[in-house]
Amino acid sequence: VQLQASGGGLVQAGESLRLSCVASGNIFSIDDMAWYRQVPGKEREFVARNVWRGGKSVYAESVKGRFTIWRANTDNTLYLQMNNLKSEDTAIYYCAAMKYSSSSVMASAYDYWGQGTQVTVSS
């Protein structure tokens, strides 16, 4: 499975961005998918997860009400709509996929990772 993330950029605080992550390869082996983010010197942080079976979404407290995650099966793409962006949202954003659904927010629970896309929010 290969994951290709895109959509990052430089925006001002309060603006929006939409990230995309296209999955290719043996996509039928994928269960849940998620977005993580990381800033230099810090651990990778959970942002949001799309639960494949049931369609439930799970969010980090810091992004609830501002970010929306969804998965479009028609084009094998995971999206993250980010509204009302804040300077603290600045990070490299990674998409991830796991073979078997798990409620863990640990990055180690995911089997596949995209290359990351930079999001920079200026205040």
Backbone as JSON, one array per atom type, in Angstrom:
{
  "sequence": "VQLQASGGGLVQAGESLRLSCVASGNIFSIDDMAWYRQVPGKEREFVARNVWRGGKSVYAESVKGRFTIWRANTDNTLYLQMNNLKSEDTAIYYCAAMKYSSSSVMASAYDYWGQGTQVTVSS",
  "N": [[0.85, -1.19, 0.0], [0.55, 2.17, -0.88], [0.73, 5.55, 0.14], [-0.13, 8.81, -0.68], [0.23, 12.02, 0.19], [-1.13, 15.33, -0.03], [-1.74, 18.89, -0.5], [-0.97, 20.69, 1.43], [0.25, 23.92, 2.62], [0.91, 27.48, 2.82], [-0.87, 29.54, 4.93], [-2.94, 32.12, 6.39], [-3.8, 32.77, 9.82], [-7.02, 31.63, 10.76], [-7.85, 30.97, 8.25], [-8.52, 28.36, 5.76], [-7.67, 24.96, 4.84], [-7.48, 22.06, 2.73], [-6.49, 18.82, 3.03], [-5.34, 16.0, 1.19], [-5.15, 12.46, 0.72], [-4.1, 9.96, -1.19], [-4.67, 6.58, -1.63], [-3.02, 3.7, -2.84], [-2.33, 0.56, -4.49], [-2.63, -2.46, -2.66], [-5.36, -1.81, -1.6], [-7.53, -2.97, -0.4], [-6.64, -4.2, 1.82], [-6.55, -2.35, 3.75], [-7.74, -0.92, 6.76], [-8.71, 1.17, 9.1], [-8.02, 4.68, 8.63], [-5.93, 7.57, 9.1], [-4.95, 10.9, 10.18], [-1.93, 12.39, 11.14], [0.31, 14.66, 12.81], [3.4, 16.48, 12.93], [5.89, 18.36, 14.56], [9.2, 19.78, 14.44], [11.4, 18.22, 16.72], [9.46, 17.2, 18.32], [7.16, 14.52, 19.22], [5.27, 12.52, 16.91], [1.94, 13.49, 16.45], [-1.4, 12.54, 17.11], [-4.16, 13.39, 15.04], [-6.7, 12.99, 13.68], [-9.03, 10.32, 13.04], [-10.46, 8.02, 10.74], [-12.85, 5.68, 11.03], [-13.17, 2.74, 9.46], [-15.14, 0.66, 9.45], [-18.26, 1.31, 10.07], [-18.04, 4.0, 9.86], [-17.37, 5.99, 11.67], [-15.86, 8.9, 13.13], [-12.93, 10.08, 14.75], [-11.47, 12.51, 16.81], [-8.68, 14.55, 17.82], [-8.65, 16.5, 20.79], [-7.73, 19.08, 20.4], [-8.41, 19.79, 17.84], [-11.07, 19.42, 17.44], [-14.23, 20.35, 16.18], [-13.11, 22.07, 14.38], [-11.69, 20.7, 12.43], [-12.37, 18.24, 9.89], [-12.63, 14.89, 9.02], [-12.79, 12.59, 6.37], [-13.53, 9.82, 4.16], [-13.31, 8.93, 0.85], [-14.49, 6.47, -1.05], [-14.74, 6.19, -3.74], [-12.57, 7.3, -5.01], [-10.49, 6.34, -3.56], [-9.47, 7.97, -1.5], [-8.41, 9.81, 1.33], [-9.51, 12.53, 3.23], [-8.83, 15.7, 4.82], [-10.37, 18.3, 6.1], [-9.55, 21.45, 7.11], [-10.44, 24.01, 9.09], [-10.58, 27.44, 10.26], [-7.85, 27.81, 10.99], [-5.01, 27.75, 13.18], [-1.98, 29.17, 14.52], [-0.69, 27.25, 15.98], [-1.31, 24.95, 14.65], [0.55, 24.56, 12.78], [2.66, 22.35, 11.15], [4.13, 19.28, 9.91], [2.02, 17.26, 8.11], [0.87, 13.97, 8.17], [-0.53, 11.18, 6.49], [-1.97, 8.05, 7.41], [-2.4, 4.48, 7.52], [-4.03, 1.55, 8.7], [-3.87, -2.02, 9.03], [-5.64, -3.51, 10.59], [-8.42, -2.58, 12.45], [-8.09, -0.42, 15.24], [-8.39, 1.14, 18.41], [-6.32, 2.54, 19.31], [-4.3, 5.47, 19.62], [-1.72, 5.62, 19.15], [1.07, 6.16, 17.1], [2.48, 3.97, 16.3], [0.62, 2.03, 15.89], [-0.16, 2.07, 13.3], [0.27, 0.86, 9.97], [1.05, 1.76, 7.49], [2.42, 4.65, 5.93], [2.2, 7.96, 4.61], [4.16, 10.44, 2.8], [4.09, 12.95, 3.96], [2.97, 16.36, 4.27], [3.55, 19.81, 4.28], [2.14, 22.14, 6.48], [1.69, 25.46, 7.12], [0.87, 28.0, 9.27], [0.4, 31.34, 9.53], [0.41, 33.94, 11.93]],
  "CA": [[0.0, 0.0, 0.0], [1.27, 3.45, -0.92], [-0.09, 6.7, 0.49], [0.43, 10.04, -1.22], [-0.46, 13.16, 0.78], [-0.94, 16.61, -0.69], [-2.69, 19.92, -0.1], [-0.43, 21.62, 2.41], [0.62, 25.22, 2.11], [1.04, 28.6, 3.76], [-2.09, 30.31, 5.06], [-3.01, 32.97, 7.56], [-4.69, 32.28, 10.87], [-8.43, 31.79, 10.45], [-8.15, 30.45, 6.91], [-8.78, 26.92, 5.65], [-6.94, 24.12, 3.9], [-7.96, 20.69, 2.64], [-5.46, 17.85, 2.72], [-5.78, 14.77, 0.54], [-4.22, 11.34, 0.79], [-4.54, 8.93, -2.12], [-4.14, 5.25, -1.35], [-2.91, 2.85, -4.01], [-1.81, -0.76, -4.17], [-3.6, -3.4, -2.11], [-6.17, -0.98, -0.72], [-8.51, -3.8, 0.3], [-6.04, -4.64, 3.07], [-6.58, -1.22, 4.68], [-8.92, -0.76, 7.6], [-8.85, 2.58, 9.45], [-7.02, 5.64, 8.17], [-5.84, 8.69, 10.04], [-3.98, 11.98, 9.98], [-1.07, 12.76, 12.25], [1.15, 15.8, 12.5], [4.65, 16.5, 13.69], [6.76, 19.53, 14.48], [10.57, 19.39, 14.78], [11.72, 18.04, 18.12], [8.33, 16.62, 19.07], [6.65, 13.26, 18.7], [4.14, 12.59, 15.98], [0.72, 13.69, 17.23], [-2.66, 12.14, 16.49], [-5.06, 14.49, 14.69], [-8.04, 12.48, 13.43], [-9.08, 8.96, 12.49], [-11.68, 7.57, 10.11], [-13.09, 4.27, 11.31], [-13.72, 2.2, 8.21], [-16.37, -0.1, 9.7], [-19.19, 2.12, 10.84], [-17.95, 5.38, 9.4], [-17.16, 6.91, 12.78], [-14.65, 9.73, 13.1], [-12.38, 10.39, 16.06], [-10.62, 13.7, 16.7], [-7.96, 15.09, 18.97], [-9.37, 17.62, 21.4], [-7.22, 20.35, 19.9], [-8.93, 20.11, 16.5], [-12.52, 19.19, 17.4], [-15.02, 21.5, 15.78], [-12.44, 22.83, 13.32], [-11.22, 19.77, 11.39], [-13.27, 17.16, 9.52], [-11.98, 13.82, 8.27], [-13.68, 11.65, 5.69], [-12.86, 8.93, 3.21], [-14.09, 8.74, -0.36], [-14.11, 5.19, -1.64], [-14.78, 6.27, -5.2], [-11.23, 7.6, -5.52], [-9.51, 5.83, -2.59], [-8.81, 9.15, -0.95], [-8.73, 10.31, 2.66], [-9.44, 13.98, 3.25], [-8.88, 16.41, 6.09], [-10.73, 19.71, 5.95], [-9.07, 22.19, 8.28], [-10.99, 25.35, 9.12], [-10.17, 28.29, 11.39], [-6.51, 27.35, 11.35], [-4.28, 28.52, 14.17], [-0.53, 29.04, 14.36], [-0.27, 25.99, 16.59], [-1.57, 23.85, 13.72], [1.71, 24.45, 11.9], [3.32, 21.05, 11.3], [4.05, 18.38, 8.75], [0.88, 16.38, 8.29], [1.05, 12.66, 7.58], [-1.65, 10.26, 6.51], [-1.57, 6.71, 7.82], [-3.43, 3.45, 7.38], [-3.75, 0.34, 9.46], [-4.47, -3.25, 8.47], [-6.73, -3.97, 11.45], [-8.92, -1.47, 13.24], [-7.68, -0.33, 16.63], [-8.72, 2.43, 19.01], [-5.07, 3.18, 19.75], [-3.87, 6.69, 18.93], [-0.27, 5.54, 18.99], [1.49, 6.1, 15.71], [2.98, 2.62, 16.04], [-0.51, 1.16, 15.53], [-0.4, 2.18, 11.86], [1.19, 0.04, 9.19], [1.49, 2.45, 6.28], [2.53, 6.1, 6.09], [2.51, 8.8, 3.47], [5.41, 11.17, 2.92], [3.92, 14.19, 4.69], [2.77, 17.62, 3.57], [3.78, 20.9, 5.23], [1.11, 23.15, 6.71], [2.23, 26.58, 7.88], [-0.16, 29.0, 9.55], [1.0, 32.55, 10.06], [-0.53, 34.67, 12.8]],
  "C": [[0.89, 1.24, 0.0], [0.28, 4.57, -0.63], [0.62, 7.96, 0.01], [-0.38, 11.22, -0.7], [-0.15, 14.43, 0.01], [-1.91, 17.63, -0.11], [-2.17, 20.91, 0.92], [-0.08, 22.95, 1.77], [0.76, 26.23, 3.22], [-0.24, 29.4, 3.76], [-2.01, 31.2, 6.29], [-3.97, 32.37, 8.57], [-6.14, 32.6, 10.51], [-8.83, 31.25, 9.09], [-8.28, 28.93, 6.95], [-7.84, 26.26, 4.66], [-7.6, 22.76, 3.87], [-6.79, 19.8, 2.22], [-6.1, 16.61, 2.08], [-4.72, 13.71, 0.68], [-4.78, 10.22, -0.09], [-3.86, 7.62, -1.78], [-4.11, 4.44, -2.64], [-2.27, 1.53, -3.59], [-2.93, -1.64, -3.64], [-4.51, -2.69, -1.09], [-7.21, -1.78, 0.05], [-7.95, -4.34, 1.61], [-6.07, -3.54, 4.13], [-7.87, -1.23, 5.49], [-9.07, 0.73, 7.91], [-7.72, 3.41, 8.85], [-7.04, 6.86, 9.07], [-4.88, 9.75, 9.52], [-3.23, 12.21, 11.28], [-0.31, 14.02, 11.84], [2.37, 15.81, 13.4], [5.38, 17.81, 13.46], [8.16, 19.1, 14.9], [10.78, 19.3, 16.28], [10.6, 17.45, 18.96], [7.89, 15.31, 18.44], [5.49, 13.5, 17.75], [2.85, 12.57, 16.79], [-0.51, 13.28, 16.44], [-3.55, 13.35, 16.22], [-6.5, 13.97, 14.55], [-7.97, 11.1, 12.8], [-10.44, 8.7, 11.87], [-11.79, 6.07, 10.34], [-13.82, 3.67, 10.13], [-15.05, 1.49, 8.43], [-17.26, 0.71, 10.64], [-19.12, 3.59, 10.49], [-17.75, 6.41, 10.48], [-15.87, 7.7, 12.59], [-14.24, 10.05, 14.53], [-11.4, 11.55, 15.9], [-9.85, 13.98, 17.98], [-8.72, 16.29, 19.49], [-8.98, 18.96, 20.78], [-7.81, 20.75, 18.54], [-10.44, 19.91, 16.39], [-13.26, 20.46, 17.07], [-14.39, 22.34, 14.68], [-12.03, 21.94, 12.14], [-12.3, 18.7, 11.15], [-12.51, 16.16, 8.66], [-13.06, 12.98, 7.59], [-12.91, 10.91, 4.62], [-13.8, 8.71, 2.04], [-13.63, 7.46, -1.04], [-14.06, 5.22, -3.16], [-13.39, 6.56, -5.78], [-10.14, 7.2, -4.52], [-8.75, 6.95, -1.9], [-9.33, 9.48, 0.45], [-8.54, 11.81, 2.66], [-9.4, 14.5, 4.69], [-9.16, 17.88, 5.78], [-10.37, 20.44, 7.23], [-9.56, 23.64, 8.17], [-10.48, 26.11, 10.35], [-8.78, 27.88, 11.9], [-5.82, 28.32, 12.3], [-2.78, 28.28, 13.97], [-0.02, 27.73, 14.94], [-0.6, 24.76, 15.74], [-0.41, 23.66, 12.75], [2.48, 23.16, 12.19], [3.41, 20.39, 9.94], [2.94, 17.39, 9.05], [1.09, 15.08, 7.49], [-0.27, 11.89, 7.58], [-1.12, 8.86, 6.8], [-2.73, 5.76, 7.65], [-3.03, 2.23, 8.18], [-4.46, -0.83, 8.83], [-5.68, -3.69, 9.26], [-7.13, -2.85, 12.39], [-8.49, -1.56, 14.7], [-8.03, 1.05, 17.15], [-7.46, 3.17, 19.47], [-4.78, 4.44, 18.94], [-2.35, 6.71, 18.75], [0.07, 5.41, 17.52], [1.96, 4.7, 15.34], [1.87, 1.64, 15.67], [-0.75, 1.14, 14.03], [0.7, 1.49, 11.06], [1.77, 0.77, 7.99], [1.45, 3.95, 6.51], [2.8, 6.78, 4.76], [3.75, 9.63, 3.77], [5.3, 12.49, 3.68], [3.75, 15.4, 3.8], [2.82, 18.75, 4.6], [2.59, 21.86, 5.28], [1.73, 24.23, 7.6], [1.15, 27.64, 8.02], [0.5, 30.2, 10.19], [-0.04, 33.33, 10.84], [-0.46, 36.17, 12.53]]
}
